[in-house]
Amino acid sequence: MTIHSSLTLILLLSIIALSLFAAVHAVLHKRDPRAALIWLGLCLGLPGLGAFLYWLLGVNRIRTHARRLHHRGRWQHGTPTDRKSWVRLGRKGPPSPKLYGPLLGLSNGITRRPLLPGNQIKLLVNGEAAYPAMVKAMDGARRTLYLSSYIFDSDRTGMTFVKALAAAKARGVKVRVLVDGMGEKYSPNPITRVLRDLGIPAELFLPVGWRPSRLHFNLRNHRKLLVVDNRVGFLGGMNIRDSHWVADNPDPKRVQDIHFRVEGPAVYEMQEVFLEDWYFATRESLPWSGPAHRTYPGGATARVISDGPNEDLEKVQHLLLGILAWSRKSVRLMTPYFIPDRALIAGLQNAALRGVEVEIFLPLRNNLPIVGWASRAYLWELLQRGVHVYDRPAPFAHSKALVVDGAYSLVGSSNLDTRSLRLNFECVLEVYDRAFAGTLEGHFERVRAESKRLTLEHLNREPLPGRIRNAACKLFSPFL
């Protein structure tokens, strides 16, 4: 046997061994049997290439790394937060066990943070309402200003935020900015470079590159958080970019969205989420600013729930299933990206079959066409069971919200797709308050008035090529 033949044989055996190892790893570690089967087929059907794709895209390195840090006590930001004292901050008692009992039990079981009374939460619609409120809060910062965003463009809106950040730093405010490593690439001029040139501490969460340590094309930090002096916070689905201005904006790619201003003890939980993310990205343990022991006047009891691949279970997914089972009268939800798994489909169907009025609001034209097409292929089985689906006209709606029975609300950054529910780091706020739920329901009613209800007849009348396209895109749902 020649040297060339020997090297070829060694290379072939190495590829086979690597493919077998990747296939076995997928079978052992993928909890979804469909995902395991797909990766098994790729690893064995495309020797070498399938294994490479699996190690590149299929392995959740963050979960493994994060659990290791948890065991070493290094995921937390390192400063005691005295959570037990938080529950005494509000004047209002805990939510009614008679009304919320089963849901409270589930929510308490899946998260490590307490419910906090005394919050005031304000709905902000589109950039024209959210951005001025955020900048005003930043201009009033005196001690700390923490900002985290998936996308932070260096456009006109982004530079308005940069100006406010620079002014706060000049006043002696401790400023920290965290931007997702993939989200930053939406802007041709990286915002972290702009901020660092001004001396503002800015870091990337999981920078993306071709080095082995930076092959994190999934596992994105999708949270949007602004925390000012532990006094006021903002969260929701809104990135920082010009496209979120809707009024008088001629851009055909403008985006409708909602954001939320939070004042009260829930802001301390928002701070904790930021501190944990900042520590993970930088290893800098920022000092904890604990709550002042005073009574907060707000009427909403709320809790921040952070979700991500570092957690032991998909918290938002479990919470959604519990909410649907608890619902009695109405479930109203809006999301830009709707790729439900079988459990979520069953939960929505079961609620509708029990007589609950279930309404889902989706954008008529999605900014990610393949996601919109795949989403369309799921709707017929929901419509068959009495779920009401509404198409929202342009501009594209990026809003995420859920309100149940006029009493419970869930808002934040999480979409209803695999990427948000299993791969991304997300942050949501659950609110036990009829007044806030009423505000959200008013928003839903305004959206319903401008939307068109979808029926089975509409789906059945769609041209056959379009239905085939939708069904083909649905096959790639685990990766969308």
N, C-alpha and C positions, 0 to 999 in steps of 0.2 A: 504493500500500500504506500502510495506516494505521500509526501508531506502535505501537498494540497488536498488530497483525498482525506487525510487524517484531520486536517483543520476543518474541512467541510463537515465531516461526521461529528466532530466535537461541537461545532456550531449548531448543527441540526439537533443533536441530543440536548444541548443547552436550551434551545428554543422550546423543545417538547417538554423538558423538565419545568421550565418557567411557566409554560402554558398550563400544565397540570397543577402546579402549585397555586397559580392564580385562580384556576377553576375550583380547587378545593377550598381556598380561602373564601371565595364568593359563596359557596354552598354553606360554609360554617358561619359566616358573619352577616350575610344579608337576611334581615328579618322578613322581608317581603319575598315569598317564594317566586313570584313573577320576576322580580328583579334578579334573584339568584339564578333562575332559569335562563334569563336573557344573557347574563354575564357568563354563565356556563357555556351557552351556545357560542358566544363570541370568542371565548378563550380557546375552546376546542375546535371551533369551525374556522377560525382565523389564527392559526398558531403564530405566536410572536406578536402580531399586530393586536389581537384581542387582549392578550395579557398586558401589552403596553397601554391600551386604552383603559383597561380596568385599573391599573395602578395610577393612571393619570386622573381619571374621572370617578372611578367607582369606590375608592377607599376613603373612608371618613377619617382622615388623619387627625382632624380637629377633635373629634370625640375622644379618641385615644389619648391625644396630648392633653386635652382639658381634664380628663379623668385623672391623669397622672399628676397634673397640677393641683387638682382638688385633694388628692391623697397627701400631697406635700404641703397643703395649705396655701398654695400660691395662686389659685384663681381669684380668690378674694383680694380686695385691695389692701388688706392688712391692718385695718383700723376697726376696733369694736364699734358697732352701731347701736347697741342697746335697744334692739327692736321692741323689747317688752314695754319700754316706756312710751312707744309710739301710740299704743292703743288708748292711752289716756288723754290724747291731745284734743279730741273733739267733744263737743257738748252733746252730740246725738248718740244714742245707744246703738248697739249692733243691729243689723237688718233683722226683720221679723223671721224667726225660725218657722213660724206657721206658713208664711208665704214662700220663703226662699230655702227652707230646710234642706232638701236633697241637693240642691245646687250649691249651697254653702258647704256641705260636707265634701262634695267633689272638689270645689275650688280650694278649700283648706288643705285637701290631701295632695294636690298636685303642685302647689307653690310653697315657697319658703318665706313668703312675706305676709304680714298680717293685714286684715282689712282696717282701713283708717277712716274714721268719720271726720266731718268738718271741712269738706272740700267744696270749692266753687269751680265749676267747669263750664267753659264757654265754647260754643261752636263757632269756628271761623271758616267761611266759605271762600275758597280760591285765594290767590296770592294777594289780591287787593285788600282782603281783610286780615290775612295771616301775617304777611311780611311787615306791614307797619307796626302791628302789635308786637312782633318779635323784636324789631329794631328798637322800639320804645322801651321794652324791658331791658334790652342790652344797654341802652343809653343810661338807664337808671342803676346799673350794676355798681356795687360798692366793694364787694369782697371777692366773689367768685363768679366766673362765667364759663360754663361748660357747654360745648356744642358738638353734636355728633350728627352726621348726615351720610346717607348712601351716595347721593350726588350733590356736589357743591361746585357749580359752574363758576368760571371767572368772567361771567357776562355782567351786564349792568346790575342785575339784582345781586349777584354774588359780590360785586365790588361794594355795593351798599352795605352788605354784611361785613365785609373786610374793613371798611371805614369805621363801623361801630365797634368791631373787635379791637382795632388799633387804638381807638379813643379810650376804650375801657382799660387796655393795658397801660396807656399813658397815665391814667388816673391811679394806677397801682393795683388794679384788679387782677387776681390770678386767673388768667385766661388759658384754656386748653381747647384744642379743636381736633376732632377725630373724623377722618374721612375714609370710606371704604376704598380698598386698593383697586377694585374693579370699577367702582362708581366714579372715581376720579378721572378715569380714562374717557368719560363722555365729553370732557372739555379739552380742547386742544392746548390750552395753557393751564397746566396743573395748578390747582388752587393751593396745594401745600407749598409749592415753590413761592407763590405770591405771599403767603402768610409768613413763611420763614424769612423772606427778604425784609419783612417788616419787624422781625424779631418776635413774632407770635408763635408759641409752641404749637406745632401742628404735626400730626402723625398719621400714617396710613394703617388701617386695619387689614392685615394679611396682604401685603403688597404682592402684585401679580407679576410674574416673569417666567423665564424659561429655565432658571436654575431649579434644581430639585426641591429646594426649600421654599420656592415661590410658585409651585404648581397648584395653586388654589383658585381654579376658575369657578368652582362652586363655593359653597360655604361663605357667603357674603354677609357682611354686617348691614342689614337692611333697616336698622333702627334710625329714627329721626328724633333727636332729643335736644332740647335747649333748656338748661337749668341755670337760673340766675339767683344768686345769693340764697339758695334754698327757700326762696320766697315765692317765686313764680316759675312755672315750667311749661313747655310746649311739646306736644307729641302728636303723631298722626301719620299720614302718608305722604306729606308734602316735602319734596326735595327743595333745594335752593337753586332756582334757575328762572330765567325770564318766561319760560313757557307756561308757568302757573298763573301768570296774569291773564285773565280771561276778558274782562271788560276793555273795550277799545283796543284789543290786540288783534291785528290782521293776520297773525301767523296761523296758517292752517293746522299746524301741529300743536297749537295751544292745548292745555290740559286743565280740565276741571278737577278739583280736589277739595278735601276738607282737612282741617287741622284743629287742634284743641288747646286752649289755654287753661292751665290748671293752677289753682292757688289753694294751698292747704297742705296738710301733712303728707299727702301722696307725693308731693314734690321731693321729699326725702328719699322715697323709694326710687324715683327717677334718677336722683343723684347717685344712688348706690349702683344702679345699672351702668351709668357712665363710668364711675370709678372702677368697676370691675373690667369693663371693656378697655379703659385706658391702661390699666395695669397689665392686662393681657398683651396689649400692643406694645407697651413701652417698658414694662417692669418698674415704672415709677408709682410708688404708693402715695397718693395724694391724701392730705389730712382730711379726716371726716369732720364735717360741720353738722353737729347734732341739732335736733330740734329744740327750740325754746319751749320751756314748760308753760305754755299758755293755751287758752281755749281758742279754737278756730271757729269762725261763725258760719262756715258753709254748711249746706244741708245734705251734701252727697257723701255717702260712704263708698270708698273706692280702694282699689288695690292694683298695683303695677305687677304684671306677670311678664317676665323675660323668658323667651324660649329660644332654643338653639340646639345645634348638634352636640354641644357639650353636656346637655341635660340627659337624665336617665330615660325620659319618655317625651313624646311630642305633646307638650302641655296644651297648646292651643287646640290641637286635634281632639284630645280627650275632653277639653272644656266644651268645644262645639257639640260633640256628641251628647254630653250631659245637658247642655242648654236645650237642645232639640227634644230630648226625652222629658225635660221639666216643663216645657212650654205647654200652655193650655188654650190660649186664645189666638195669638198672632206671633209670627216670626217674620221680620223684615230684614233683609241683608242686601248690601251692595258691595261689589268687588270688581276690580278691573280684569282679574285673571281667575277664571273658574275652571279648575281641573280637579274635580272631586274624585276621591277613591270610593271603593264600594261601600265602605262603612258610612261615609258622609252621605252618599246617595240614599242608602237605606234609612238613615236618620231623617233626612228631609222627606222621604216618602212616608215614613211611619207617622211623622207629625201631621202631614196633610191627611192621611187616612184616618187619623184620630179626630179630624175636624178642625185642626189648627189652620188658620189662614196663613199660608207660607208664600212670601213674595221675594223674588230674587231680581235685582236690577243689575243689568250688564250693559256694557257699551255696545252699541250697534256695530261700530267699526273699531276694531282693536288696533292699537299701535304696534302690536306684535301679531301679524296676521295668522301665523301658524297656531298661536295660542287661541285666537278667536275662532278659527276653524275647528280645532279640536274641541273647544268648549261647546260649540254648536252641536257636536255629535252626541253629547251627553244629555241634551235637554229633552229629547222625546220621552225618555223613561220617567222624567220628573213630571212632565206635562200629563202623561198618562195617569198619574196618581193624584192629580189635582193641584200640583204646585203652580203658582202663577209666576210667569217669567216676563219681564219687561225689557225692551230694547231702548236704551238711552241714546238719543241722537247726538251728533257731534256738537261741540268738541269732545274729544275722548275723555271719558270719566275715569279718573284714577282713585276715586273715593273708596274707602273701606269702613264699613260700619255695620253693626248688628243691634237691633232692638227687639226685645221679647216682652209680650204681654203688657206693654206700656209701663214696665217696672224695672227692667234690667237692660243694660247696654254694654257693648263690647266694642272698643274703638282702638285704633293704633296703626301699626305698619304692616300687619300680616295679611297677605292675600289668601285665597282659598285654592292653592295649588301645591304641588309637591315641593317646589322650591322654597316656599314660605313655611310650609308645615313641617318640613323635614331637613332642609339643607341650610336655610338662612338663619341668622341671628335676628330675632324679632322682638318687639316690645309692644304689649297691648295694655289697655287700662279697662278693668271691669268696674262698672258703676251700678250701685244699688240705690236708685233714686228715681222716683216717678217724675219729678219736675224735669230732670235732664232727659229722661226717656221721652217725655212729651216734646221737648225741643227737637230731639232727633226725629221723632215721628212726623213733626211738622216739616222737616227737611225731606223726609221720604214722600210726603204728600205732594210737595212742590215738584219733586222729581217725577212722581207718577203722572202728574198733570201734563208733563211735556214728553212722556214716553209712550211707546206703543206696546200694547200687550201682545205677546207671542202665543200662538195656538198650535196644536198639532196640525191643523189644516195648513197653516203657513209653512211649517216644516215639510209637510208632504208635497206641497206645490213647488218646492225649490227644485231647480233642474238637477237631473241625475248626476251630471259631472260634478256639481258642487257638493252633493251628498257623498259621492265617492271620495272627493278631496277631503271633506271633513272627517270621514271615517278613517282615511289613511293617516291623517294628522293625529287622530286619537290614539293610534298605535304607539306614538312616541310620547304619550302623556307622562310616563315616569321620568322623562328627561326634560320636560318643559318647565 
